Amino acid sequence: MKIEVLGAGCAKCQQLEEMVRAAVTAAGVAAEVEHVRDLRRIAGYGVLSTPALVVEGKVKCAGRLPSRKEIEGWVKG
């Protein structure tokens, strides 16, 4: 599973990355988590507001921090 955290590196973007890594560990799922800071790649997803979360190429949320339960649901598929 490929998970991308989109954001330039602000505190909320860092927090989302930490939440995602914790959710992946808790779910026991094998996943590659990447923090994408390149604005062109972020824009390529059509995201205008960060932080954003992309799971398997699909934008799951943008412009907000999702709850841990939301993240776990997306990670478990």
PyMOL commands that set and color helices and strands:
alter all, ss='L'
color gray80, all
select helices_A, chain A and resi 11-27+39-44+68-76
alter helices_A, ss='H'
color red, helices_A
select strands_A, chain A and resi 2-6+32-36+52-55+58-62
alter strands_A, ss='S'
color yellow, strands_A
deselect
rebuild
show_as cartoon
